[in-house]
Amino acid sequence: MFLHTSFRTKLFVASVSAAAVSLLVVSVLLSYQVRERQREAIEQRLTDEARLIADLLSSGSALDPAALDREADRLGQYSASRVTLIAEDGRVVGDSTQTPGQLLTLENHSTRPEIIAARDSGLGVSQRFSTTVNTDMLYVATRASHPVVNYVRVALPLTEIDAQLTAIRNLTVVALAFAVPAALVLAWVLSARLGRRATHTLCLLCGAAGLLSVAFIHDQHLLLLSMTGVGIAWASILSLPYAILAGSLPPGRTGVYMGIFNFFIVIPEIVASLGFGWVMLHVLDNDRMAAVVAGGVFLALAAVLMQRVQDPVAGRRRDAVLEAAV
C-alpha cells in the first residue's frame, strides 16, 4: 500500500523517520559534549576560586583552628562550594561543611590525589566519592602561603553538575522534539500553498532567527523559542531540498543525481570537521557564541541564495510529475 502513495507522502514519512533518528543521535552527542564542556567550565571556576582563596589567606592572620574553620565557612558561603583548609601534614584545619568538633574526626588528607598533585605541581584536580559528605565530588586543590594552611581545596558535588546537564539536555531535546514534527507537518502543508522554494526560504529564516537570538536571550525557558526555530530549519533541510531536486531530475536518473547531490552535503561536512577547529581558534578566538551567530548568518545567506533556485513543479502537476518519477 505504501508503494501507491504519493512521492510527497513518502518523502514526508522518510523525513519524519530521519528526524527521529537524528534527534536521538543529537541527544546522545549533545549530552556528551555538554557534559565535557560543563565539567571543564566548573573545573576552571573551582581553580579560580581555590587560587583566590589561597591569595586571600596569604594576607590573613588567623592561626587558631576555630578562626580558620569560621573562615572556611565564610568562604564556602560566598563561593557556594565546599572549602577545605589543609595543613602541611594533611590535617584538616577548616571545612565549610563540618563543625569544629567534626574536624577532629576527619581522616588525614595528605594522601588525597588532589593534595598530592598540588604538592608536586602546585595544582591538583580529582573526581571521586566523598565519604565525608556521601556524594561524588569534583575537587581542585592549590598550595597556599599561610603559617598553618598549606593547601586550599575547593569542591562541588557532581550531583549539581549532573542536574545542570540534565536541565540543558532536556531543554534542548524537548524543544527539538516539539519543533521537528511540527515543522515537518508545517512544511508538508505549506509547500502545497506557498511552493517549496518559498517554504524552504521561510524555514531557513526561522533557523537563522533562532541561532541569532541565542546571543540575546539569557532565559533558559525562552531558549525554547530559539531551538524551535532551529528545529524548523532542520526539518526543512531534511526534506525540501530533496523534493525540489526530485522534481527537476530525469525519471530514469533520479538515483544517480541524488547520490551526486549527497556529495555536496558530505564534502562540506568533512571540510568543516577538519578545518573548523582552526577557524574557531584563529578567526573566532574560540568564542562559541560567535560560532552560533555565524551559523545564523549562514542560514540567512542560504535563504537569500534559495531565490536563485528554480522549482519547476507547481500545484497539482507537481504531484503528478513526481508520482510518474517513482
Secondary structure in CASP SS format (residue, H / E / C, confidence):
PFRMAT SS
TARGET T0000
AUTHOR 0000-0000-0000
METHOD secondary structure of the structure
MODEL  1
M C 1.00
F H 1.00
L H 1.00
H H 1.00
T C 1.00
S C 1.00
F H 1.00
R H 1.00
T H 1.00
K H 1.00
L H 1.00
F H 1.00
V H 1.00
A H 1.00
S H 1.00
V H 1.00
S H 1.00
A H 1.00
A H 1.00
A H 1.00
V H 1.00
S H 1.00
L H 1.00
L H 1.00
V H 1.00
V H 1.00
S H 1.00
V H 1.00
L H 1.00
L H 1.00
S H 1.00
Y H 1.00
Q H 1.00
V H 1.00
R H 1.00
E H 1.00
R H 1.00
Q H 1.00
R H 1.00
E H 1.00
A H 1.00
I H 1.00
E H 1.00
Q H 1.00
R H 1.00
L H 1.00
T H 1.00
D H 1.00
E H 1.00
A H 1.00
R H 1.00
L H 1.00
I H 1.00
A H 1.00
D H 1.00
L H 1.00
L H 1.00
S H 1.00
S C 1.00
G C 1.00
S C 1.00
A C 1.00
L C 1.00
D C 1.00
P H 1.00
A H 1.00
A H 1.00
L H 1.00
D H 1.00
R H 1.00
E H 1.00
A H 1.00
D H 1.00
R H 1.00
L H 1.00
G H 1.00
Q H 1.00
Y H 1.00
S H 1.00
A C 1.00
S C 1.00
R E 1.00
V E 1.00
T E 1.00
L E 1.00
I E 1.00
A E 1.00
E C 1.00
D C 1.00
G C 1.00
R C 1.00
V E 1.00
V E 1.00
G E 1.00
D E 1.00
S C 1.00
T C 1.00
Q C 1.00
T C 1.00
P H 1.00
G H 1.00
Q H 1.00
L H 1.00
L C 1.00
T C 1.00
L C 1.00
E C 1.00
N C 1.00
H C 1.00
S C 1.00
T C 1.00
R C 1.00
P H 1.00
E H 1.00
I H 1.00
I H 1.00
A H 1.00
A H 1.00
R H 1.00
D H 1.00
S H 1.00
G C 1.00
L E 1.00
G E 1.00
V E 1.00
S E 1.00
Q E 1.00
R E 1.00
F E 1.00
S E 1.00
T C 1.00
T C 1.00
V C 1.00
N C 1.00
T E 1.00
D E 1.00
M E 1.00
L E 1.00
Y E 1.00
V E 1.00
A E 1.00
T E 1.00
R E 1.00
A C 1.00
S C 1.00
H C 1.00
P C 1.00
V C 1.00
V E 1.00
N E 1.00
Y E 1.00
V E 1.00
R E 1.00
V E 1.00
A E 1.00
L E 1.00
P E 1.00
L H 1.00
T H 1.00
E H 1.00
I H 1.00
D H 1.00
A H 1.00
Q H 1.00
L H 1.00
T H 1.00
A H 1.00
I H 1.00
R H 1.00
N H 1.00
L H 1.00
T H 1.00
V H 1.00
V H 1.00
A H 1.00
L H 1.00
A H 1.00
F H 1.00
A H 1.00
V H 1.00
P H 1.00
A H 1.00
A H 1.00
L H 1.00
V H 1.00
L H 1.00
A H 1.00
W H 1.00
V H 1.00
L H 1.00
S H 1.00
A H 1.00
R H 1.00
L H 1.00
G C 1.00
R H 1.00
R H 1.00
A H 1.00
T H 1.00
H H 1.00
T H 1.00
L H 1.00
C H 1.00
L H 1.00
L H 1.00
C H 1.00
G H 1.00
A H 1.00
A H 1.00
G H 1.00
L H 1.00
L H 1.00
S H 1.00
V C 1.00
A C 1.00
F C 1.00
I C 1.00
H C 1.00
D C 1.00
Q C 1.00
H C 1.00
L C 1.00
L H 1.00
L H 1.00
L H 1.00
S H 1.00
M H 1.00
T H 1.00
G H 1.00
V H 1.00
G H 1.00
I H 1.00
A H 1.00
W H 1.00
A H 1.00
S H 1.00
I H 1.00
L H 1.00
S H 1.00
L H 1.00
P H 1.00
Y H 1.00
A H 1.00
I H 1.00
L H 1.00
A H 1.00
G C 1.00
S C 1.00
L C 1.00
P C 1.00
P H 1.00
G H 1.00
R H 1.00
T H 1.00
G H 1.00
V H 1.00
Y H 1.00
M H 1.00
G H 1.00
I H 1.00
F H 1.00
N H 1.00
F H 1.00
F H 1.00
I H 1.00
V H 1.00
I H 1.00
P H 1.00
E H 1.00
I H 1.00
V H 1.00
A H 1.00
S H 1.00
L H 1.00
G H 1.00
F H 1.00
G H 1.00
W H 1.00
V H 1.00
M H 1.00
L H 1.00
H H 1.00
V C 1.00
L C 1.00
D C 1.00
N C 1.00
D C 1.00
R H 1.00
M H 1.00
A H 1.00
A H 1.00
V H 1.00
V H 1.00
A H 1.00
G H 1.00
G H 1.00
V H 1.00
F H 1.00
L H 1.00
A H 1.00
L H 1.00
A H 1.00
A H 1.00
V H 1.00
L H 1.00
M H 1.00
Q H 1.00
R H 1.00
V C 1.00
Q C 1.00
D C 1.00
P C 1.00
V C 1.00
A C 1.00
G H 1.00
R H 1.00
R H 1.00
R H 1.00
D H 1.00
A H 1.00
V H 1.00
L H 1.00
E H 1.00
A H 1.00
A H 1.00
V C 1.00
END
